Structure formats: structure tokens, C-alpha cells
């Protein structure tokens, strides 16, 4: 009788335990990049090299690989840039990033910030770095803050150190600067 009671009590507990539902994992609605990516990587770190010299280092929370390993989409990306001699030159961070190996172009999207070792700070919603041209550019709004000068506008082209900046459509400028050959 005692065994039958223990067995019945155990069966009752098992039935009650099986009826309790746990937390449901979150499910993304609609399509995700991971659905069509050739590869998905988490906590990514990659060295950017040119002819054996480290030209930078890239970190991202997530990377999606497409187009036969030639196009990379990043989430929460941060890139450190180095000079041709390998010395740290600046840092770029963005909410999202894209790198095309075929075109050798790195783009940043959403809260893009570049900070140089000289203290210059450039912010823009979109930024493009062309390795072949060694040029940073954007066709949208930007703000450049450096010691003694604030510059904003729509669209620019510059060298990666932000020493030579060509503004496509000027906005507000504050401060002073020396013209070349003056």
C-alpha cells in the first residue's frame, strides 16, 4: 500500500511538472541576414594588412559573409587604423559596417565616429573609406571637430588623417585655420 501511494504521488508530481511551460525563446519575425549569409561569425577580430604591414584591426559583435566571401556585413563595428609604418592613426566606430574585398571599400552606417590621434573627431550617419584612393568620404551630413575649429556640412572628401578636407556643401564653420602656402 505504501509503495502504491508513493508511486501515485510520484506520477502526480510528474504530470504537474510536465504541464508547466517554460519561457519561450524570442523569434525574429521576417527575414534575417543570417538566413542568406554564407557564414555567420560572432565576436569577430580581424587584422587589416597591406603588403605585410598591419594597416588596421577590426572588431565586430557579428559578421555576415556574402558573395563568395567577398562582402562582409558587420554589427557594432570598431576599426583601428594605422599609418604605412604600422603606427596607430585613429579609430572608427559605427552601428553597422560593410566591407567589399572586390572594391576595397569599407563603409560605416549609423552613428559613425572617427577619432584621430591628433584629437580630431568626425561624426556622420554614413562614411566610406576607399583603400585604393586612400580617401574617406560621405555624401550626407557630417561634423568635424578639431582644436580651434568646428566644421559641418553635407558631403566631404578627406585623407584618413583628416588633414585635407574638401567640403562639398558647407554648413556652419567656427574657428580659424591657416590657408595652404600662407
C-alpha positions in Angstrom: 0.0 0.0 0.0 2.8 2.4 0.9 4.5 1.7 -2.4 1.3 2.3 -4.4 0.9 5.7 -2.6 4.5 6.7 -3.3 4.1 5.7 -6.9 0.8 7.6 -7.3 2.3 10.7 -5.7 5.4 10.5 -7.9 3.2 10.1 -11.0 1.0 13.1 -10.0 4.1 15.3 -9.5 5.5 14.2 -12.9 2.2 15.1 -14.6 2.1 18.5 -12.9 5.8 19.2 -13.7 5.3 18.4 -17.4 2.3 20.7 -17.7 4.3 23.8 -16.7 5.6 25.7 -19.7 8.9 27.4 -19.6 9.9 30.7 -21.2 9.5 30.9 -25.0 12.7 31.9 -26.8 12.4 35.2 -28.8 11.8 34.6 -32.5 12.6 37.3 -35.1 9.8 38.0 -37.5 10.5 38.4 -41.2 13.8 37.7 -42.9 17.2 38.0 -41.2 20.7 38.4 -42.8 21.6 35.1 -41.2 19.0 33.4 -43.5 21.0 34.1 -46.6 24.6 34.5 -45.3 27.2 32.0 -46.3 28.7 32.3 -42.9 27.8 34.0 -39.6 30.6 34.9 -37.1 30.3 36.2 -33.5 32.9 38.4 -31.6 35.0 39.0 -34.7 38.6 40.2 -34.7 40.5 40.7 -38.0 43.8 42.3 -39.0 43.8 44.6 -42.0 47.1 44.3 -43.8 48.7 45.7 -46.9 51.9 44.1 -48.3 52.7 42.6 -44.9 52.2 45.8 -42.9 49.3 45.9 -40.4 47.1 48.8 -41.6 44.4 48.3 -39.0 42.4 45.9 -36.8 38.7 45.4 -36.9 36.3 44.2 -34.2 32.6 43.4 -34.6 29.9 41.8 -32.5 28.6 39.9 -35.5 29.8 39.4 -39.1 27.8 38.0 -42.0 29.6 36.8 -45.1 28.2 37.0 -48.6 29.1 36.8 -52.3 31.7 34.0 -52.2 33.5 35.5 -49.2 34.0 38.9 -50.8 31.3 41.0 -49.0 31.1 41.3 -45.2 28.3 42.9 -43.2 29.1 43.9 -39.6 27.1 44.8 -36.5 28.6 47.1 -33.8 31.9 47.6 -35.6 35.1 49.3 -34.5 38.2 49.7 -36.6 41.7 51.0 -35.6 43.7 52.5 -38.5 47.5 52.5 -38.8 49.9 54.5 -40.9 52.0 52.9 -43.6 54.7 52.3 -40.9 52.1 50.5 -38.6 51.7 53.3 -36.0 48.1 53.7 -34.7 46.4 56.6 -36.5 42.8 56.7 -35.5 39.6 54.7 -34.6 36.3 54.4 -36.5 33.2 53.1 -34.8 29.7 52.5 -36.3 26.4 50.7 -35.6 26.8 48.8 -38.8 29.6 48.3 -41.4 30.2 46.8 -44.8 33.5 45.7 -46.4 33.8 44.8 -50.1 37.0 42.9 -50.9 36.5 43.4 -54.6 36.2 47.2 -54.4 38.4 47.5 -51.3 35.8 49.8 -49.7 34.8 49.9 -46.0 31.6 51.7 -45.2 30.1 52.6 -41.8 26.4 53.2 -41.2 24.6 54.7 -38.2 26.4 56.9 -35.6 29.7 56.7 -37.4 32.6 58.4 -35.5 36.2 58.8 -36.4 38.7 59.9 -33.8 42.3 60.6 -34.8 45.3 60.5 -32.6 45.6 64.3 -33.0 42.2 64.8 -31.3 40.1 65.4 -34.4 36.6 63.9 -34.3 34.3 63.4 -37.3 30.7 62.2 -37.0 28.3 61.3 -39.8 25.4 58.9 -40.3 27.3 57.3 -43.3 31.0 57.2 -44.1 33.0 55.5 -46.8 36.8 54.6 -46.8 38.3 53.7 -50.2 41.6 51.9 -49.7 42.7 52.3 -53.3 42.2 56.1 -53.2 43.2 56.3 -49.6 40.2 58.5 -49.1 37.4 59.0 -46.5 34.2 60.4 -47.9 30.5 60.9 -47.4 27.6 62.4 -49.3 25.5 63.1 -46.2 25.7 65.4 -43.2 28.9 65.5 -41.2 30.5 67.4 -38.3 34.3 67.7 -37.9 35.6 69.0 -34.5 39.2 69.7 -34.1 41.2 72.0 -31.8 40.2 75.6 -32.7 37.7 74.7 -35.4 34.2 73.2 -35.9 33.1 72.4 -39.4 29.8 70.9 -40.6 28.2 70.4 -44.0 26.7 68.0 -46.5 29.3 65.8 -48.2 33.1 65.8 -48.0 36.3 64.1 -49.2 39.4 63.8 -47.0 42.5 61.9 -46.3 42.2 59.3 -43.5 44.1 61.6 -41.1 41.6 64.4 -41.8 44.3 66.9 -42.6 43.0 67.8 -46.1 39.2 68.1 -46.1 37.2 69.1 -49.2 33.6 70.1 -48.2 31.0 69.5 -51.0 28.3 71.7 -49.4 29.3 73.9 -46.5 27.2 74.3 -43.4 28.5 76.2 -40.3 32.1 76.8 -39.6 33.6 78.2 -36.4 37.2 78.9 -35.6 40.2 79.8 -37.7 42.6 78.0 -39.9 45.7 78.7 -42.0 45.4 78.5 -45.8 48.0 76.4 -47.6 51.2 78.3 -48.6 50.4 81.2 -46.2 
